[in-house]
Amino acid sequence: MSWILGGIYCGIIWLVFAKLKLIRLSLPIAIVLASAGPSMIIALLFCAQYLHPFTPNAVVLERVDPISVQLTRPGRVTEVLVEPNVPVQEGDVLFKVDPIPYRNAVQQREVALAQAKQNVELAQSSVVLAEANQKRATADLDYATKDRDRQAELRESNAASQQELELAQTRYEQASAAFSQSEENLKQTVLSVEVAKADVAASETALDNAKYDLEQTSVLAPANGYVTNLQLREGLLVSASSGPVMTFVRDEPETGNGVVVAMFAEKNYLLIKPEQYAEIAMAGYPGQILKGRVINTIDVSGAGQLDATGQLPTTVVDGTPTSFAVRIQLDDASLRLPGGARGQVAIYTDNMQIAGIPVMFLIRGKSWLNYLF
């Protein structure tokens, strides 16, 4: 750019003083021209490169979802229902895993749940029986207590023998022991009901998990979009530990189309504000300048992040210049911009707008050079 401005300046001097001879060239004028002109060019270029940020690092980002299976055990792929790069709708089946082991697991859990419910009924019937036994033991204890007391009174009046009193005392002790045993049995049966109910809850949870696994044998599209780089084939063994098995590209025209992300150096990044005018030269559109507006700035970079590793960092700054991302929305959001497309971006701030003219020449020159490089 300095060579272009210098050439234009020299051309104007030649036209005025040599070709048209509008002004006679003298030594003072020559000194002024030789000093003032280059100084103005240098000042203009300095203001341009600082006040109106330019970057050759711009890219179109595409949201990609890694598709994984959520199975608790490995399963074999039985059917792949999508073709690469063919649009699918949200909820369409992408591929299926053999459901037989998971269906069998559901049946086993259903049987276990039925048995657990039967155990609850048996435990509840045991509670009824234990309550009846306790009532009988209570009645026996009441009778034995009264008989013992009656025999004791008769013994005091010599109306009963010592042997009859001891026999009544023995029957009382036996009835008391039977009552204590009936109370303990009742507590145990009540506890067995609670345990059986807990088994039912555990069986229901296990059944829900088994049904969830069975549902996961059909992997669905998370949104409208398409699968690319399809390498999954029938017969492959997949599981949650296998990692992603498909690459799904979302179709989000309302949020993703016409958005370019540019990386700017730290020196003039803070001059960039939302809604500022931007020009983009994409390699896929040589000779064209795409216009847009700044959506927002991302005021953080990887250089400013510390991970929770439990270890102290040995270094925080490695000397690499920091760049910050700026999202730009094109005025024409219908333009075809493949994910990964590269370009160059110039943003024109409100500071000394005349200094943006060299940047406009620069980005247009870069755009025409896209025909060659």
C-alpha positions in Angstrom: 0.0 0.0 0.0 2.9 2.4 0.7 4.2 1.8 -2.8 0.8 2.6 -4.3 0.4 5.8 -2.3 4.0 6.8 -3.1 3.4 6.2 -6.8 0.2 8.3 -6.8 2.0 11.1 -4.9 4.9 11.1 -7.4 2.5 11.0 -10.3 0.7 14.1 -9.0 4.0 15.9 -8.6 5.0 15.0 -12.1 1.7 16.0 -13.5 1.6 19.4 -11.8 5.3 20.4 -12.1 6.5 18.6 -15.3 3.6 17.7 -17.5 1.2 20.6 -17.1 3.8 23.0 -15.5 1.1 24.6 -13.4 3.7 25.6 -10.8 7.4 26.3 -11.2 9.5 23.9 -9.1 11.9 25.6 -6.8 14.3 24.4 -4.1 12.0 25.3 -1.2 9.0 23.7 -2.9 11.0 20.6 -3.6 12.1 20.4 0.0 8.5 20.7 1.2 7.3 18.1 -1.3 10.1 15.7 -0.3 9.4 15.9 3.4 5.7 16.7 3.8 4.4 14.1 1.3 6.1 11.0 2.7 5.3 12.2 6.2 1.6 12.4 5.4 1.7 9.0 3.7 3.4 7.4 6.7 0.9 9.1 9.1 -2.1 8.0 7.0 -0.8 4.4 6.8 -0.2 4.4 10.6 -3.7 5.6 11.3 -5.1 3.2 8.8 -3.5 0.1 10.2 -4.3 1.0 13.8 -7.7 2.7 13.6 -9.3 0.3 11.1 -8.3 -3.3 12.0 -7.5 -5.7 9.2 -6.9 -9.4 9.4 -6.1 -12.1 6.9 -7.4 -14.8 9.3 -11.2 -15.2 8.8 -13.1 -18.4 8.6 -16.6 -19.7 8.3 -17.4 -22.0 11.2 -20.0 -24.8 11.0 -21.7 -26.4 14.0 -21.0 -30.1 14.0 -22.5 -32.7 16.4 -20.5 -35.9 17.1 -23.0 -38.8 17.1 -22.4 -41.4 19.8 -24.4 -44.3 21.2 -25.6 -44.4 24.8 -25.5 -48.1 25.4 -24.4 -49.7 28.7 -23.0 -52.7 26.7 -21.5 -53.1 23.3 -24.0 -53.7 20.4 -23.6 -54.6 16.8 -24.8 -52.2 14.1 -27.5 -53.9 12.0 -28.7 -51.1 9.7 -27.4 -47.7 8.5 -30.3 -45.7 7.2 -28.6 -42.5 6.0 -26.5 -41.6 3.0 -23.6 -39.2 3.3 -24.4 -35.5 2.7 -28.1 -36.2 2.1 -30.4 -34.0 4.2 -32.4 -35.6 7.0 -35.1 -34.3 9.4 -34.9 -34.1 13.2 -35.9 -37.4 14.6 -35.1 -39.5 11.6 -33.3 -42.8 12.4 -29.6 -42.6 11.5 -28.7 -46.2 12.3 -29.8 -49.2 14.3 -28.1 -51.5 16.7 -29.2 -55.1 17.2 -32.0 -54.8 19.8 -32.3 -58.5 20.8 -30.0 -58.4 23.8 -31.6 -55.3 25.1 -35.1 -56.6 24.5 -34.2 -59.7 26.4 -32.9 -57.5 29.2 -36.3 -55.7 29.3 -38.1 -59.0 29.6 -35.8 -60.2 32.4 -36.4 -56.9 34.3 -40.2 -57.3 33.8 -40.0 -60.8 35.3 -37.9 -59.5 38.2 -40.4 -56.7 38.8 -43.3 -59.1 38.9 -41.5 -61.3 41.4 -40.7 -58.3 43.5 -44.4 -57.3 43.6 -45.3 -60.8 44.6 -42.8 -60.7 47.4 -44.5 -57.5 48.6 -47.9 -59.3 48.7 -46.4 -62.3 50.5 -44.7 -60.0 53.0 -48.0 -58.1 53.6 -49.8 -61.4 54.1 -47.1 -62.4 56.6 -47.9 -59.1 58.5 -51.5 -60.0 58.7 -50.6 -63.5 60.1 -48.2 -61.9 62.5 -50.8 -59.5 63.7 -53.2 -62.4 64.3 -50.6 -64.3 66.2 -49.9 -61.2 68.4 -53.5 -60.8 69.2 -53.7 -64.5 70.3 -50.5 -64.1 72.3 -51.9 -61.0 74.0 -55.1 -62.9 74.9 -53.1 -65.8 76.2 -50.9 -63.4 78.3 -53.9 -61.7 79.7 -55.5 -65.1 80.7 -52.2 -66.4 82.2 -51.7 -63.1 84.1 -55.2 -63.3 85.6 -54.8 -67.1 86.4 -51.5 -66.4 88.1 -53.0 -63.6 90.2 -56.0 -65.8 91.1 -53.9 -68.7 92.1 -51.7 -66.4 94.3 -54.8 -65.1 96.1 -56.1 -68.7 96.6 -52.7 -69.7 97.9 -52.7 -67.0 100.5 -56.1 -68.3 101.8 -54.8 -71.9 101.6 -57.5 -72.6 99.0 -54.9 -73.7 96.4 -51.8 -75.7 96.6 -48.2 -74.5 96.0 -48.0 -76.8 93.0 -51.0 -75.1 91.4 -49.5 -71.7 91.9 -46.2 -72.7 90.4 -48.1 -74.2 87.4 -49.9 -70.9 86.9 -46.6 -69.0 87.2 -45.1 -71.3 84.5 -48.1 -70.7 82.2 -47.7 -67.0 82.7 -44.0 -67.0 81.8 -44.7 -69.1 78.7 -47.4 -66.7 77.6 -45.1 -63.7 78.2 -42.4 -65.3 76.1 -44.9 -66.1 73.4 -46.1 -62.5 73.4 -42.5 -61.1 73.1 -41.9 -63.5 70.3 -45.1 -62.4 68.5 -44.0 -58.8 68.8 -40.6 -59.5 67.3 -42.2 -61.5 64.5 -44.5 -58.6 63.7 -41.6 -56.2 63.6 -39.7 -58.5 61.3 -42.6 -59.0 58.9 -43.3 -55.2 58.8 -39.6 -54.7 58.0 -39.8 -57.4 55.3 -42.6 -55.4 53.6 -40.4 -52.3 53.5 -37.5 -54.4 52.0 -39.8 -55.9 49.4 -41.1 -52.4 48.5 -37.5 -51.3 48.1 -36.8 -54.3 45.8 -39.9 -53.2 43.7 -38.5 -49.7 43.4 -35.0 -51.1 42.4 -36.7 -53.4 39.9 -38.7 -50.5 38.4 -35.5 -48.5 38.0 -33.7 -51.4 36.4 -36.6 -51.9 34.1 -36.6 -48.2 33.1 -32.8 -48.4 32.4 -33.3 -51.5 30.3 -36.1 -49.8 28.3 -33.9 -46.7 27.8 -31.1 -49.0 26.5 -33.6 -50.6 24.1 -34.7 -47.1 22.9 -31.0 -46.2 22.3 -30.7 -49.0 19.8 -32.3 -46.6 17.3 -30.0 -43.5 17.0 -32.0 -40.4 15.9 -31.0 -37.2 14.1 -30.7 -34.4 16.8 -31.8 -31.7 14.3 -32.3 -31.0 10.7 -29.0 -31.4 8.8 -26.9 -34.1 7.2 -24.3 -36.7 8.0 -20.9 -36.3 6.4 -17.7 -38.5 6.3 -19.9 -41.6 6.9 -17.7 -44.5 7.8 -20.1 -46.5 9.9 -21.0 -49.9 8.4 -23.3 -52.8 9.3 -21.6 -55.3 11.6 -19.4 -52.9 13.5 -19.5 -53.2 17.3 -20.3 -49.9 19.0 -20.7 -48.8 22.6 -20.6 -45.6 24.7 -16.8 -46.1 25.1 -16.4 -46.3 21.3 -16.7 -42.5 21.0 -18.4 -40.7 18.2 -19.3 -42.9 15.2 -20.9 -40.2 12.9 -20.4 -36.5 12.1 -23.6 -34.6 11.9 -23.8 -31.1 10.5 -26.8 -29.0 11.7 -28.8 -26.9 9.3 -29.5 -23.7 11.2 -30.3 -20.9 8.7 -31.6 -18.6 11.4 -28.4 -18.6 13.4 -25.5 -19.9 11.3 -25.8 -18.6 7.7 -23.8 -15.6 6.7 -21.6 -15.5 9.8 -17.8 -15.1 9.5 -15.4 -15.4 12.5 -12.3 -13.2 12.2 -9.2 -13.2 14.5 -7.8 -9.8 15.3 -4.5 -8.9 17.0 -4.7 -7.5 20.5 -3.2 -4.0 19.6 -6.4 -2.6 18.1 -9.0 -5.3 19.0 -10.5 -3.0 21.7 -11.5 -0.5 19.0 -14.0 -3.0 17.5 -17.6 -2.6 18.6 -20.9 -4.2 17.6 -22.7 -2.9 14.6 -19.5 -1.5 13.0 -19.2 -1.8 9.2 -17.1 -4.6 7.9 -15.8 -5.7 4.5 -14.9 -9.3 3.8 -12.9 -10.7 0.9 -13.6 -14.5 0.7 -11.3 -16.8 -1.3 -14.4 -18.3 -2.9 -15.7 -14.9 -4.2 -12.6 -13.4 -5.9 -13.0 -9.8 -7.0 -16.0 -9.3 -4.7 -16.3 -7.4 -1.5 -18.9 -8.9 0.9 -20.4 -6.3 3.3 -21.5 -7.0 6.8 -21.7 -5.8 10.4 -20.0 -6.8 13.6 -22.3 -9.0 15.7 -20.2 -9.2 18.8 -16.6 -9.6 20.1 -15.3 -12.6 22.1 -13.4 -11.0 25.0 -11.4 -14.2 25.9 -8.9 -16.5 24.2 -7.3 -19.7 25.0 -4.2 -17.9 26.3 -6.3 -16.5 29.2 -7.6 -19.8 30.3 -6.4 -21.9 33.2 -7.6 -25.5 33.5 -8.5 -27.2 36.8 -5.7 -29.7 36.7 -4.7 -29.7 40.4 -1.2 -28.6 39.4 0.5 -25.2 39.4 1.3 -23.9 35.9 5.0 -23.7 35.1 4.3 -20.8 32.7 1.4 -18.6 31.9 2.6 -16.6 28.9 4.5 -18.4 26.1 5.3 -15.3 24.0 2.8 -16.2 21.3 0.8 -13.1 20.2 -2.8 -13.3 21.4 -5.7 -13.0 18.9 -9.4 -12.5 19.7 -12.4 -13.6 17.7 -15.0 -11.3 16.2 -18.3 -12.5 14.7 -19.5 -10.7 11.6 -22.9 -11.1 10.0 -23.0 -10.6 6.2 -25.7 -8.4 4.8 -26.5 -11.1 2.3 -27.1 -14.2 4.5 -28.1 -16.3 1.5 -24.6 -16.5 0.1 -23.2 -20.0 0.0 -20.4 -20.1 2.6 -19.1 -23.7 3.2 -17.8 -24.4 6.7 -14.0 -23.8 6.7 -14.0 -21.2 3.9 -11.2 -18.7 4.5 -11.2 -14.9 3.9 -9.9 -11.6 5.0 -11.7 -8.9 6.9 -11.5 -5.2 7.4 -13.5 -3.4 10.1 -14.0 0.4 9.8 -14.3 2.1 13.2 -15.6 5.6 13.9 -12.1 7.0 14.4 -10.7 9.2 11.6 -12.7 7.6 8.9 -10.6 9.0 6.1 -7.8 6.7 7.3 -10.0 3.8 6.2 -9.4 4.6 2.5 -6.0 2.7 2.3 -7.6 -0.3 4.0 -10.4 -0.2 1.4 -7.8 -0.3 -1.4 -5.9 -3.1 0.4 -8.9 -5.4 0.9 -10.0 -4.9 -2.7 -6.6 -5.7 -3.9 -6.5 -8.8 -1.8 -9.9 -9.8 -3.3 -8.6 -9.5 -6.9 -5.5 -11.5 -6.0 -7.8 -14.4 -5.0 -8.1 -15.0 -8.8 -4.4 -15.9 -8.8 -3.7 -17.4 -5.3 
